[in-house]
């Protein structure tokens, strides 16, 4: 009898190695290689006895198609991110830090679906049924509909038992698996949470979703880098990947889609964590600007966009003389490389000397900004802090700064101005790019270069910093 071939699989990236080593050659992680035979797991070879497949029907690409039906969860922020609700037969992967509120969000969505007469199955691999009931009671969730529909709880980790249980009755509208790292399959000879087990379990649940028409949500743990733990192939297998983000010291949470086959990937949902669970925030700008100090220097309000939703957030900067040979550069909520570029442009084209100063930049509320339209607001906050001169009390800033010091217009400027006017701001500084943009009650200060803004903020009598 031939000896079974042994391979070593990285539990971080899924790469296969012929021999064990302390460090994975593919991803560079240490102590992640686990021994697996070639008969099971991610490195499994073809079966000893081949089977002939069947002919499948092919369809023309230009045929008629219908929009995917939706199952609304009656949680508007969740429905916004998913593109209008859950799609029957789809599989979603939800990731987030421990304790961020993933289970709470899905419990509230499951209860809302059940109240509307949609059967829901909640599979918990980390908690017992009694623990899930206690959490639902603490949140004050009522899950019973008029016709008796309620959320069915299952505490099980064997994926074969879960699929068999689901197939024994009528297919539910939604199946929640909390979490995919706790499931294990009898066909794989490795511990739960390994690459092989996660991949096999996810494949079994996705196959059930496609065959039954039930929407399946898989909860995934994240690594210390913030990525969903397990093989990246799972993210390619599912129809959508959602991240639930938030800082431990802040009471709001952001649901963000990074992949969605049935909707946009640039939408966010904002929630506020409270004693009774998660509360939807219909106007995130009021949340991020609620505790703003209007007269403090170094604070600029940025009019940003998340998908089709305008979001106003305060950018805070602190510029102080440094006693070190290499000044500090600390950034929270923005790209540090982008900050270095803005500092270089200010010094090269605007005469603002920041080489001997420590620079601290913070996006208020723990919000993270990814669009380059925040360049102008960051520059305004830096100059304001350096000159110790507050910016306009009711002004907003947005615009992309080029390496030449010129400003580039950004998309959806009309939506940004509309949101600013709605919240009581009376002036906006940006680059129009030749477009005529105006909003009743809001003064548009269009500028072409970053130096124009610096000259407006700091005059020679203010100390000659520019």
C-alpha positions in Angstrom: 0.0 0.0 0.0 1.4 3.4 -1.0 2.2 5.7 1.8 -0.1 8.8 2.0 1.5 11.9 0.8 1.9 14.6 3.6 1.8 18.3 3.0 2.0 21.3 5.3 -0.6 23.9 4.9 -0.3 27.5 6.1 -3.2 28.4 8.3 -2.9 32.1 7.4 -2.8 32.1 3.6 -3.5 28.4 2.6 -0.2 27.9 0.8 0.9 24.2 0.6 4.5 23.2 1.4 6.3 19.8 1.0 8.1 20.1 4.3 7.7 21.9 7.6 9.4 25.1 8.3 9.0 27.8 10.9 8.1 30.5 8.4 5.7 30.4 5.5 7.4 31.3 2.2 4.2 32.7 0.7 2.9 35.1 3.4 5.9 35.4 5.8 4.0 34.4 8.9 5.7 32.3 11.6 4.5 29.0 13.1 1.5 28.7 10.8 2.2 25.4 9.0 0.1 22.4 10.0 0.5 18.9 8.7 -2.3 17.5 6.5 -2.5 14.4 4.3 -3.2 14.6 0.6 -6.5 12.8 1.0 -8.3 15.6 2.8 -8.2 19.3 3.3 -7.3 22.1 1.0 -4.5 20.1 -0.7 -6.7 17.1 -1.5 -6.0 15.4 -4.8 -8.5 13.8 -7.2 -10.4 10.7 -6.1 -8.9 7.4 -6.9 -11.8 6.4 -9.1 -12.8 9.1 -11.7 -16.5 9.8 -12.4 -17.8 11.1 -15.7 -19.7 14.3 -15.5 -23.0 15.1 -17.1 -23.8 17.6 -19.8 -25.2 20.9 -18.5 -27.4 23.3 -20.4 -25.8 26.5 -21.8 -27.6 29.8 -22.0 -27.0 32.8 -24.2 -25.5 35.9 -22.6 -28.0 38.3 -24.2 -31.1 36.5 -22.7 -33.8 38.1 -20.6 -33.0 38.6 -16.9 -34.9 39.9 -13.8 -33.6 41.9 -10.9 -32.7 39.8 -7.9 -35.5 39.7 -5.4 -34.9 41.1 -2.0 -35.7 40.3 1.6 -35.7 43.5 3.6 -34.5 43.2 7.2 -36.3 46.4 8.2 -32.9 47.7 9.4 -32.5 50.5 7.0 -28.8 50.9 7.5 -28.2 47.2 6.9 -30.5 47.2 3.9 -28.6 50.2 2.5 -25.2 48.4 2.6 -26.5 45.1 1.2 -28.1 47.0 -1.8 -31.7 46.8 -0.7 -31.9 43.6 1.4 -30.8 40.0 1.5 -30.9 38.2 -1.9 -32.4 34.6 -1.6 -29.7 32.0 -2.3 -26.9 34.4 -1.6 -24.0 34.0 0.9 -22.6 37.0 2.9 -19.5 37.1 5.1 -19.6 39.5 8.0 -16.3 40.3 9.8 -15.4 42.5 12.7 -13.3 42.8 15.9 -14.4 40.7 18.9 -17.2 42.5 20.9 -17.9 45.1 18.1 -21.5 44.0 17.8 -21.7 41.5 15.0 -24.0 39.1 16.9 -26.1 41.9 18.2 -26.6 43.3 14.6 -27.6 39.9 13.2 -29.8 39.2 16.2 -31.7 42.4 15.7 -32.0 41.8 11.9 -33.2 38.2 12.5 -35.8 39.4 14.9 -37.0 42.0 12.4 -37.3 39.4 9.6 -39.2 37.0 11.9 -41.7 39.7 12.9 -42.4 40.2 9.2 -43.2 36.5 8.8 -39.9 35.3 7.4 -38.5 32.1 9.1 -35.0 32.6 10.4 -32.5 30.0 11.8 -29.7 31.3 14.0 -26.9 28.7 14.4 -24.6 29.5 17.3 -21.2 27.7 17.5 -19.8 29.9 20.3 -22.8 30.2 22.7 -25.4 27.9 24.1 -29.1 28.4 23.4 -29.6 29.8 26.9 -26.9 32.5 26.4 -28.4 33.6 23.1 -31.8 33.9 24.8 -30.4 36.0 27.6 -28.8 38.4 25.1 -32.1 38.7 23.2 -33.9 39.4 26.5 -31.4 42.0 27.5 -31.8 43.7 24.1 -35.6 43.6 24.5 -36.0 41.9 21.1 -39.4 40.5 20.3 -39.2 37.8 17.6 -42.7 36.4 17.3 -44.9 37.4 14.4 -48.7 37.3 14.3 -48.6 33.9 12.5 -46.3 32.4 15.0 -43.1 32.8 13.0 -40.0 33.2 15.3 -36.3 32.8 15.2 -35.2 29.2 15.6 -32.0 28.7 17.6 -29.5 25.9 17.1 -26.3 25.3 19.1 -24.2 23.1 16.9 -20.7 23.1 15.2 -20.9 20.0 13.0 -21.6 21.2 9.5 -23.1 17.9 8.4 -25.6 18.0 11.3 -26.5 21.6 10.5 -27.1 21.0 6.8 -29.2 17.9 7.5 -31.3 19.7 10.1 -31.9 22.6 7.7 -32.8 20.2 4.8 -35.3 18.3 7.0 -37.8 21.2 7.0 -38.9 24.1 4.9 -36.0 26.3 3.8 -35.8 29.4 6.0 -35.5 32.9 4.6 -32.2 33.6 6.4 -29.6 31.3 8.1 -27.0 33.0 10.4 -23.8 31.0 11.2 -22.0 32.5 14.2 -19.2 31.9 13.5 -17.7 30.0 10.5 -14.4 29.4 12.4 -16.2 27.2 14.9 -17.7 24.8 12.3 -16.0 21.5 11.5 -16.6 18.7 9.0 -16.1 15.0 9.5 -14.6 14.7 6.0 -11.5 16.8 7.1 -8.9 15.5 9.5 -7.9 18.8 11.2 -9.0 20.9 14.1 -11.8 23.5 13.8 -10.6 26.9 12.7 -7.9 25.6 10.4 -7.8 26.5 6.7 -9.2 23.2 5.6 -12.1 23.2 8.0 -13.1 26.8 7.3 -13.0 26.3 3.6 -14.9 23.0 3.7 -17.6 24.3 6.1 -18.1 27.5 4.1 -18.4 25.5 0.9 -21.0 23.3 2.4 -23.1 26.3 3.6 -22.8 28.1 0.3 -23.9 24.9 -1.5 -26.9 24.7 0.7 -27.8 28.4 0.1 -27.7 27.9 -3.7 -29.7 24.7 -3.6 -32.4 25.8 -1.1 -32.7 29.5 -1.9 -32.1 30.6 1.7 -29.8 33.6 2.3 -26.8 32.6 4.5 -24.8 35.0 6.6 -21.4 33.7 7.8 -19.8 35.5 10.7 -16.0 35.6 10.6 -13.3 36.5 13.1 -10.6 39.0 12.1 -6.9 38.9 12.6 -4.8 41.5 14.4 -4.4 43.3 11.0 -8.2 43.6 10.7 -8.6 41.0 7.9 -11.0 38.2 8.1 -9.2 35.1 9.5 -8.9 32.0 7.4 -8.1 31.5 3.8 -8.8 34.4 1.4 -10.5 31.9 -0.9 -13.6 32.1 1.3 -14.0 35.8 0.5 -14.0 34.9 -3.2 -16.6 32.1 -2.7 -19.3 34.3 -1.1 -21.4 36.9 -2.8 -20.7 39.7 -0.4 -18.2 40.7 2.3 -19.1 43.1 5.0 -17.0 44.6 7.7 -18.4 45.9 11.0 -16.0 48.6 12.2 -15.7 50.8 15.3 -13.3 51.9 18.0 -13.7 50.6 21.5 -13.8 54.1 23.0 -16.5 55.3 20.7 -20.2 54.4 20.8 -20.8 54.3 17.0 -20.2 51.5 14.6 -19.9 51.5 10.8 -21.0 48.7 8.5 -19.0 48.8 5.3 -19.3 46.6 2.1 -16.0 45.6 0.4 -17.6 43.1 -2.0 -21.2 42.9 -3.2 -22.3 41.0 -6.3 -25.9 42.4 -6.0 -25.3 46.0 -5.0 -22.7 48.8 -4.6 -19.6 48.5 -2.5 -19.2 52.2 -1.6 -22.1 52.5 0.8 -21.9 52.5 4.6 -24.3 52.0 7.4 -23.9 53.9 10.7 -25.1 52.5 14.1 -24.9 53.7 17.6 -24.2 51.2 20.4 -26.4 51.6 23.5 -27.8 49.7 26.4 -30.6 48.3 24.2 -28.3 47.2 21.3 -27.6 49.0 18.1 -29.6 52.1 17.0 -29.6 53.3 13.4 -28.1 56.7 12.8 -30.0 58.3 9.9 -27.8 61.5 9.8 -24.2 60.5 10.6 -23.0 64.1 10.2 -24.8 65.3 13.3 -23.2 62.4 15.2 -19.7 63.2 14.2 -20.1 67.0 14.7 -22.1 66.8 17.9 -19.3 67.9 20.3 -17.4 70.3 18.0 -15.6 73.3 19.5 -16.3 76.0 16.9 -13.7 78.5 18.2 -10.7 76.1 18.5 -7.7 76.5 16.1 -6.6 73.5 14.1 -10.1 72.2 13.5 -11.6 72.0 10.0 -14.9 70.4 8.9 -14.6 68.1 5.9 -17.5 67.5 3.6 -17.0 63.9 2.5 -18.9 61.2 0.6 -19.5 57.6 1.4 -21.1 56.1 -1.7 -24.2 58.3 -2.3 -24.3 59.6 1.3 -22.6 62.9 2.3 -20.9 62.8 5.7 -19.5 65.8 7.5 -16.7 65.1 9.9 -14.2 67.3 11.9 -10.5 67.0 11.2 -8.3 68.1 14.1 -4.6 69.0 13.8 -2.1 70.0 16.4 1.2 71.5 15.3 3.8 72.1 18.1 7.5 72.9 18.2 9.5 69.7 18.5 12.4 69.1 20.8 13.5 66.0 18.9 15.9 65.7 15.9 13.2 63.9 14.0 9.7 65.5 14.6 6.8 63.2 15.3 4.1 62.5 12.8 1.0 60.8 14.3 -2.1 60.2 12.3 -5.5 58.6 13.4 -8.2 58.0 10.8 -6.3 59.1 7.7 -3.4 57.9 5.5 0.0 58.8 7.0 1.6 58.9 3.5 -1.0 61.4 2.4 -0.2 63.6 5.4 3.5 63.5 4.4 2.6 64.7 0.9 0.5 67.6 2.2 3.3 68.7 4.5 5.7 68.6 1.6 3.4 70.7 -0.6 2.8 73.2 2.1 6.5 73.7 2.6 7.5 73.7 -1.1 4.7 75.8 -2.6 3.2 77.7 0.3 6.2 78.6 2.4 4.7 77.0 5.5 7.7 75.7 7.6 6.7 72.5 9.4 10.1 70.7 9.4 10.8 71.6 13.1 7.3 70.9 14.4 5.5 67.8 15.7 2.3 67.1 13.8 -0.7 65.3 15.2 -3.7 64.6 13.1 -7.0 63.1 14.2 -10.4 62.5 12.6 -13.0 63.1 15.3 -15.2 60.3 16.4 -12.9 57.5 15.3 -14.1 57.8 11.7 -11.7 56.8 8.9 -11.3 58.8 5.7 -10.1 57.2 2.5 -10.9 59.7 -0.2 -8.3 62.3 -1.4 -10.9 65.0 -1.2 -9.9 65.5 2.5 -6.6 67.1 1.4 -7.8 70.7 1.6 -9.4 70.2 5.0 -6.3 68.6 6.4 -4.1 71.5 5.0 -6.5 74.1 6.5 -6.4 72.4 9.9 -2.6 72.3 9.8 -2.2 76.0 8.9 -4.8 77.0 11.4 -3.0 75.2 14.2 0.4 76.5 13.2 -0.9 80.1 13.1 -3.1 79.6 16.2 -5.9 81.1 14.3 -9.4 79.5 14.1 -11.0 78.8 10.8 -14.4 80.2 9.8 -16.9 79.1 12.3 -19.5 77.7 9.9 -17.2 76.7 7.0 -16.5 73.4 5.3 -13.6 72.4 3.1 -13.1 69.7 0.5 -10.7 69.4 -2.5 -7.8 67.2 -3.7 -4.3 68.8 -3.6 -1.9 68.0 -6.4 1.9 67.9 -6.0 2.1 71.2 -7.8 0.0 72.9 -5.1 -3.1 73.2 -7.4 -6.5 72.0 -6.3 -8.4 69.5 -8.3 -12.2 69.3 -8.2 -13.8 66.3 -6.6 -16.9 64.4 -7.5 -20.4 65.0 -6.1 -19.6 68.5 -5.0 -23.3 69.4 -5.2 -24.2 66.7 -2.7 -21.5 67.9 -0.3 -22.8 71.5 -0.5 -26.4 70.4 0.1 -25.5 68.5 3.2 -23.5 71.4 4.6 -26.3 73.9 4.0 -28.8 71.5 5.7 -26.6 71.4 8.8 -26.4 75.2 9.1 -23.0 75.9 7.4 -22.9 79.1 5.5 -19.7 78.9 3.5 -17.6 76.3 1.7 -14.1 76.4 0.4 -13.3 74.1 -2.6 -12.2 74.0 -6.2 -15.1 74.2 -8.7 -13.1 73.2 -11.7 -14.9 75.8 -13.8 -18.4 74.5 -12.8 -21.0 76.9 -11.4 -22.0 75.4 -8.0 -24.1 77.3 -5.6 -26.5 76.6 -2.8 -29.1 79.1 -1.3 -27.8 80.4 2.0 -24.2 79.1 1.4 -21.3 81.2 0.1 -19.0 79.3 -2.2 -15.3 80.3 -1.8 -13.7 78.8 -4.9 -9.9 78.7 -5.0 -7.4 77.3 -7.5 -4.2 76.7 -5.5 -3.4 75.7 -1.9 -1.4 79.0 -1.6 -4.6 81.0 -2.0 -6.1 79.4 1.1 -2.9 79.9 3.1 -2.7 83.6 2.2 -6.4 83.9 3.2 -5.8 82.2 6.6 -2.4 83.7 7.6 -1.3 87.3 6.8 2.3 88.5 7.2 1.3 90.3 10.4 0.4 86.9 12.0 4.0 86.0 12.4 5.4 85.4 9.0 4.9 81.6 8.9 3.9 81.7 5.3 
